[in-house]
Amino acid sequence: MTERESLSNNFSLYTRKYFIGPLLLIIAALIFIKAPGYMTLVGIIIAAIGVFYVLLKKVDFDEEFVYVGQNKFQFNQLTKLSSFDINMYSFPYIEINDNGRKRRIFTDSGEAGLLRIFLGILIPKLDPLKNVKRFSALYEASR
């Protein structure tokens, strides 16, 4: 049995999911209740960011399976692997075909700033995206 690796950066994920996300939702609710009408758009944007953070999932993987929470999926069930960066933070995105139903899972792989990536090139152990690269290699091998 191989050891599980985490696609998610646990500190970043849990900070966003359980602290920043609910805090943003509370701030958005206060804006809707107390702020003037022209602040509604700001409240909607803050609420959307808070909901995104709360819906982030922990993703682990090994040589055979991808683990999302308590569920496990094979790499050949993955239909899409992508990511997007916001303010030098990387949010990997996977799409899974779960018996005909497409599941989209976002996670947080932590900070991927230029300095950290450069240090990761020089010293591979410090690469902030090493798990993302390993996951991508296993995904490509399953094709």
C-alpha positions in Angstrom: 0.0 0.0 0.0 1.4 3.4 -0.9 1.4 6.4 1.3 -1.2 9.1 0.6 0.0 12.5 -0.5 -2.1 15.6 -0.2 -2.9 17.8 -3.1 -4.3 20.3 -0.6 -2.1 22.5 1.6 -3.8 21.7 5.0 -3.0 24.9 6.8 -4.1 27.1 3.9 -7.2 25.0 3.2 -8.4 24.9 6.8 -7.7 28.5 7.4 -9.8 29.5 4.4 -12.5 26.9 4.9 -13.1 27.3 8.7 -12.0 30.8 9.5 -11.8 33.2 6.5 -14.9 31.8 4.7 -17.3 32.1 7.6 -15.8 35.4 8.6 -16.5 36.7 5.0 -20.0 35.4 5.2 -20.6 37.2 8.5 -19.2 40.4 7.0 -21.4 40.1 3.9 -24.5 39.5 6.2 -23.6 42.7 8.2 -23.2 44.6 4.9 -26.7 43.4 3.7 -28.3 44.4 7.1 -26.5 47.6 8.1 -24.8 49.2 5.0 -26.5 51.5 2.6 -28.0 50.1 -0.6 -25.1 51.0 -2.9 -22.9 48.6 -0.9 -25.0 45.6 -1.9 -22.7 44.7 -4.8 -19.7 44.7 -2.4 -21.7 42.4 -0.1 -22.5 40.0 -2.9 -18.9 39.8 -3.9 -17.7 39.2 -0.3 -20.5 36.5 0.1 -19.4 34.8 -3.1 -15.8 34.6 -2.0 -16.9 33.3 1.4 -19.0 30.6 -0.1 -16.2 29.6 -2.4 -13.8 29.3 0.6 -16.4 27.2 2.6 -16.9 24.8 -0.3 -13.2 24.0 -0.7 -12.5 20.2 -0.3 -9.5 18.3 1.0 -8.0 16.2 -1.8 -5.5 13.4 -1.2 -4.0 10.9 -3.6 -1.8 7.9 -4.0 -0.7 5.8 -6.9 -4.1 4.4 -7.6 -6.8 6.6 -6.1 -7.9 10.2 -5.5 -9.5 10.7 -2.1 -12.1 13.5 -1.8 -13.3 13.6 1.8 -14.5 10.0 2.5 -14.9 9.1 -1.1 -12.3 7.6 -3.3 -12.0 7.7 -7.1 -9.7 6.2 -9.6 -7.5 8.4 -11.7 -9.3 7.3 -14.9 -12.5 8.8 -13.5 -11.0 12.2 -13.7 -12.1 14.1 -16.7 -10.4 17.4 -16.2 -7.5 18.8 -14.2 -6.9 22.5 -14.1 -6.0 25.2 -11.7 -6.2 29.0 -11.3 -4.1 31.4 -9.4 -5.5 34.3 -7.4 -3.0 36.7 -5.8 -0.2 34.1 -6.0 -2.3 31.4 -4.4 -3.0 28.3 -6.4 -6.5 26.6 -6.4 -6.4 23.2 -8.2 -9.6 22.2 -9.8 -10.5 18.6 -10.7 -13.6 17.3 -12.4 -14.7 13.7 -11.7 -17.1 11.5 -13.6 -19.0 9.8 -10.7 -21.2 7.3 -12.5 -22.4 9.8 -15.1 -22.6 12.7 -12.7 -19.9 15.3 -13.0 -18.4 16.5 -9.7 -16.3 19.6 -9.6 -13.9 19.8 -6.7 -11.8 22.9 -5.8 -9.0 22.7 -3.3 -6.3 25.1 -2.0 -2.6 24.1 -2.6 -1.3 27.2 -0.9 1.0 30.0 -1.8 2.8 29.7 -5.1 4.6 33.1 -5.3 7.4 33.7 -7.7 10.1 33.6 -5.0 8.9 30.2 -3.7 8.7 28.8 -7.2 12.2 30.0 -7.9 13.5 28.4 -4.7 11.6 25.2 -5.7 13.5 25.1 -8.9 16.8 25.5 -7.1 15.9 23.2 -4.2 13.1 20.7 -5.3 12.2 19.9 -1.7 11.0 23.5 -1.3 8.8 23.5 -4.4 5.4 24.8 -3.3 3.7 23.0 -6.3 5.5 19.6 -6.0 2.3 17.8 -5.0 0.4 19.4 -7.8 3.1 18.4 -10.3 3.1 14.8 -8.9 -0.7 14.7 -9.1 -0.6 16.0 -12.7 2.0 13.3 -13.6 -0.3 10.5 -12.2 -3.3 12.1 -14.0 -1.4 12.1 -17.4 -0.2 8.5 -16.8 -3.8 7.4 -16.4 -4.7 8.7 -19.8 
